[in-house]
Amino acid sequence: MKIEGGCHCELVRYEATLPDGPIEVHECNCSICRMSGYLHVIIPESDFRLIEGKKDITTYRFGTGKARHIFCTQCGIKSYYKPRSHPDGISLNLRCIDEADRLETRLVAFDGKNHPGAIA
């Protein structure tokens, strides 16, 4: 299924392909996800395409520096990012997907606070 999404001010826009059926949504308890309320929809990087905003993003790294937290420089929203838990994937913020309320989702807890054991 093709979807679109992006940041609040719409400078950053993307399109992606999601699998059919219920979409697994990870609720992570790491410091940044817990504080921001980010809900992860992990897809292969090959199923993601940035449509607009390449010049309007900035990257934040902390801890191991492996995750690339990507924010819009105008509104500050992180609509997607490159997670350390899935190095070949992209994490879309469910809350930034257009018409996300139409998706069938299944919420799964993810122990990012104690990563890397969380992905075992």
Contacts in CASP RR format, 6 or more apart in sequence:
PFRMAT RR
TARGET T0000
AUTHOR 0000-0000-0000
METHOD contacts of the structure
MODEL  1
MKIEGGCHCELVRYEATLPDGPIEVHECNCSICRMSGYLHVIIPESDFRL
IEGKKDITTYRFGTGKARHIFCTQCGIKSYYKPRSHPDGISLNLRCIDEA
DRLETRLVAFDGKNHPGAIA
1 17 0 8 1.000
1 18 0 8 1.000
1 19 0 8 1.000
1 20 0 8 1.000
2 15 0 8 1.000
2 16 0 8 1.000
2 17 0 8 1.000
2 18 0 8 1.000
3 15 0 8 1.000
3 16 0 8 1.000
3 17 0 8 1.000
3 18 0 8 1.000
3 97 0 8 1.000
3 98 0 8 1.000
3 99 0 8 1.000
3 103 0 8 1.000
4 13 0 8 1.000
4 14 0 8 1.000
4 15 0 8 1.000
4 16 0 8 1.000
4 51 0 8 1.000
4 97 0 8 1.000
4 98 0 8 1.000
5 13 0 8 1.000
5 14 0 8 1.000
5 15 0 8 1.000
5 16 0 8 1.000
5 79 0 8 1.000
5 92 0 8 1.000
5 96 0 8 1.000
5 97 0 8 1.000
5 98 0 8 1.000
6 12 0 8 1.000
6 13 0 8 1.000
6 14 0 8 1.000
6 77 0 8 1.000
6 79 0 8 1.000
6 80 0 8 1.000
6 96 0 8 1.000
6 97 0 8 1.000
6 98 0 8 1.000
7 13 0 8 1.000
7 72 0 8 1.000
7 74 0 8 1.000
7 75 0 8 1.000
7 76 0 8 1.000
7 77 0 8 1.000
7 79 0 8 1.000
7 96 0 8 1.000
8 72 0 8 1.000
8 75 0 8 1.000
8 76 0 8 1.000
8 77 0 8 1.000
9 72 0 8 1.000
9 74 0 8 1.000
9 75 0 8 1.000
9 77 0 8 1.000
10 52 0 8 1.000
11 52 0 8 1.000
11 53 0 8 1.000
11 56 0 8 1.000
11 72 0 8 1.000
11 73 0 8 1.000
11 74 0 8 1.000
11 75 0 8 1.000
12 50 0 8 1.000
12 52 0 8 1.000
12 53 0 8 1.000
12 56 0 8 1.000
12 57 0 8 1.000
12 72 0 8 1.000
12 77 0 8 1.000
12 79 0 8 1.000
13 50 0 8 1.000
13 51 0 8 1.000
13 52 0 8 1.000
13 53 0 8 1.000
14 48 0 8 1.000
14 49 0 8 1.000
14 50 0 8 1.000
14 51 0 8 1.000
14 79 0 8 1.000
14 80 0 8 1.000
14 92 0 8 1.000
15 48 0 8 1.000
15 49 0 8 1.000
15 51 0 8 1.000
16 43 0 8 1.000
16 47 0 8 1.000
16 48 0 8 1.000
16 49 0 8 1.000
16 90 0 8 1.000
16 92 0 8 1.000
17 43 0 8 1.000
17 47 0 8 1.000
18 41 0 8 1.000
18 43 0 8 1.000
18 47 0 8 1.000
18 103 0 8 1.000
19 43 0 8 1.000
21 104 0 8 1.000
22 104 0 8 1.000
22 105 0 8 1.000
22 106 0 8 1.000
23 41 0 8 1.000
23 103 0 8 1.000
23 104 0 8 1.000
23 105 0 8 1.000
23 106 0 8 1.000
24 41 0 8 1.000
24 42 0 8 1.000
24 105 0 8 1.000
24 106 0 8 1.000
24 108 0 8 1.000
25 39 0 8 1.000
25 40 0 8 1.000
25 41 0 8 1.000
25 94 0 8 1.000
25 105 0 8 1.000
25 106 0 8 1.000
25 107 0 8 1.000
25 108 0 8 1.000
26 39 0 8 1.000
26 40 0 8 1.000
26 41 0 8 1.000
26 42 0 8 1.000
26 108 0 8 1.000
26 109 0 8 1.000
26 110 0 8 1.000
27 33 0 8 1.000
27 39 0 8 1.000
27 40 0 8 1.000
27 107 0 8 1.000
27 108 0 8 1.000
27 109 0 8 1.000
27 110 0 8 1.000
28 34 0 8 1.000
28 38 0 8 1.000
28 40 0 8 1.000
28 110 0 8 1.000
28 111 0 8 1.000
28 112 0 8 1.000
28 113 0 8 1.000
29 109 0 8 1.000
29 110 0 8 1.000
29 111 0 8 1.000
29 112 0 8 1.000
29 113 0 8 1.000
30 112 0 8 1.000
30 113 0 8 1.000
30 115 0 8 1.000
31 113 0 8 1.000
32 38 0 8 1.000
32 62 0 8 1.000
32 69 0 8 1.000
33 40 0 8 1.000
33 112 0 8 1.000
34 113 0 8 1.000
36 78 0 8 1.000
37 95 0 8 1.000
38 78 0 8 1.000
38 91 0 8 1.000
38 93 0 8 1.000
38 95 0 8 1.000
39 93 0 8 1.000
39 94 0 8 1.000
39 95 0 8 1.000
39 107 0 8 1.000
40 83 0 8 1.000
40 91 0 8 1.000
40 92 0 8 1.000
40 93 0 8 1.000
40 94 0 8 1.000
40 110 0 8 1.000
41 91 0 8 1.000
41 92 0 8 1.000
41 93 0 8 1.000
41 94 0 8 1.000
41 97 0 8 1.000
42 83 0 8 1.000
42 85 0 8 1.000
42 86 0 8 1.000
42 89 0 8 1.000
42 90 0 8 1.000
42 91 0 8 1.000
42 92 0 8 1.000
43 89 0 8 1.000
43 90 0 8 1.000
43 92 0 8 1.000
44 88 0 8 1.000
44 89 0 8 1.000
44 90 0 8 1.000
45 82 0 8 1.000
45 88 0 8 1.000
45 89 0 8 1.000
45 90 0 8 1.000
47 90 0 8 1.000
48 80 0 8 1.000
48 89 0 8 1.000
48 90 0 8 1.000
48 92 0 8 1.000
53 72 0 8 1.000
56 72 0 8 1.000
56 73 0 8 1.000
56 74 0 8 1.000
57 70 0 8 1.000
57 71 0 8 1.000
57 72 0 8 1.000
57 73 0 8 1.000
58 70 0 8 1.000
58 71 0 8 1.000
58 73 0 8 1.000
59 68 0 8 1.000
59 69 0 8 1.000
59 70 0 8 1.000
59 71 0 8 1.000
60 69 0 8 1.000
60 71 0 8 1.000
61 67 0 8 1.000
61 68 0 8 1.000
61 69 0 8 1.000
62 69 0 8 1.000
64 84 0 8 1.000
65 84 0 8 1.000
66 84 0 8 1.000
66 87 0 8 1.000
67 81 0 8 1.000
67 82 0 8 1.000
67 83 0 8 1.000
67 84 0 8 1.000
67 85 0 8 1.000
68 81 0 8 1.000
68 82 0 8 1.000
69 78 0 8 1.000
69 81 0 8 1.000
70 78 0 8 1.000
70 80 0 8 1.000
70 81 0 8 1.000
70 82 0 8 1.000
71 77 0 8 1.000
71 78 0 8 1.000
72 78 0 8 1.000
72 79 0 8 1.000
77 93 0 8 1.000
77 96 0 8 1.000
78 93 0 8 1.000
79 92 0 8 1.000
79 93 0 8 1.000
79 96 0 8 1.000
80 90 0 8 1.000
80 91 0 8 1.000
80 92 0 8 1.000
80 93 0 8 1.000
80 96 0 8 1.000
81 90 0 8 1.000
81 91 0 8 1.000
82 89 0 8 1.000
82 90 0 8 1.000
82 91 0 8 1.000
83 89 0 8 1.000
83 90 0 8 1.000
83 91 0 8 1.000
84 115 0 8 1.000
85 110 0 8 1.000
85 112 0 8 1.000
85 115 0 8 1.000
85 116 0 8 1.000
85 118 0 8 1.000
85 119 0 8 1.000
86 119 0 8 1.000
94 100 0 8 1.000
94 103 0 8 1.000
94 105 0 8 1.000
97 103 0 8 1.000
110 118 0 8 1.000
111 117 0 8 1.000
111 118 0 8 1.000
112 118 0 8 1.000
END
